[in-house]
Amino acid sequence: MKQSPDAVSEDEFQTAFRLVRDLLKDTLFVTVLAQTFGLLGNDGELLRISAKYDLTDSVEASGGVVFSESGDIRQFRGIGENDRFFFEIKYNF
């Protein structure tokens, strides 16, 4: 598996942290997800912060950002400049 396209080493260190919180009487939902690859994050890092807000009983708005940091492993070599923003409005009928 060390050969392309997998290029996986036998031991790989990864850390993940997720925080989910309901606020404002359960109308605002916030999620933070952080992942680091490698012992000190030198193989790549991802951070996703998102929120969902219930405007009414049938309309909700959500959005967030994803930050990425390039790393030493092949999957994370070129992602440092690909931060993203997303937004959505949803109507339930």
Buried (B, 14 or more C-beta within 10 A) or exposed (E): EEEEEEEEEEEEEEEEEEEEEEEEEEEEBBBBBBBBBBEEBBBBBBBBBBBBBBEEEEEBEBBBEBBBBBBEBBEBEEBBEEEEEEEEEEEEE
